[in-house]
Amino acid sequence: MKRNPGKQSRRKANWARAVRAAVLAAVVLAAVVFAASCSDADSLGDEAVTEVQVGTPPLWSNGIGELMRLKCGICHQVPAGEVSPDGTPQSFDLNYYNAAAHPDGVLGAQDSTARTNITSGILRGPVGSIRQMPLEYATPLTEQEKTALEAWAGTGAF
Ligand code: HEC
């Protein structure tokens, strides 16, 4: 059989192009997955991620729960999570609505500690020796999110 070097090198070039395309696709896919996982899971950083929209009246079920999990619960979890700083209170967990909802019966967001501190102004400045929340290096709350949390805490935290 007669060899056809031209055809063979064309085939090689096609193969190389296919490999390059596959590698590029994999890199793009990895970047997209990485970006997506950052945007909703990561609540540490300088800039507010997309503002959480809370319904009226503000309820745990229509936005407050999502907001707390995203911007408070990353630190306020029991047992302490990877990014919970030393000194994070272990008496309450802001990923849960109340003690009945927590697997270990630890207090939740509705129970008095978080609620009374929010109505005392902890989202706007220190309350006694407790620093403003979230801590300064964590993703800040938008004004609308602060107002929603305060309204929720002040109107029964349902
Ligand atoms: C980056 C971690 C982090 C984030 C995010 C965070 N906190 Fe805190 N929080 C702490 C630490 C640490 C303390 C302990 C007090 C201190 O260090 O000033 C604390 C204390 C508190 C306390 C006082 C508890 C007590 O014993 O009286 C409340 C209430 C609270 N946080 C609510 C919140 C709320 C609500 C949010 C979200 C809007 C939030 N925190 C976000 C780390 C965090």
Boltz pocket constraint, residues with backbone or C-beta under 6 A from the ligand:
constraints:
  - pocket:
      binder: B
      contacts: [[A, 43], [A, 68], [A, 71], [A, 72], [A, 73], [A, 74], [A, 75], [A, 76], [A, 83], [A, 84], [A, 85], [A, 86], [A, 87], [A, 88], [A, 89], [A, 94], [A, 113], [A, 114], [A, 115], [A, 117], [A, 118], [A, 122], [A, 129], [A, 130], [A, 131], [A, 133], [A, 134], [A, 135], [A, 138], [A, 141]]
      max_distance: 6.0
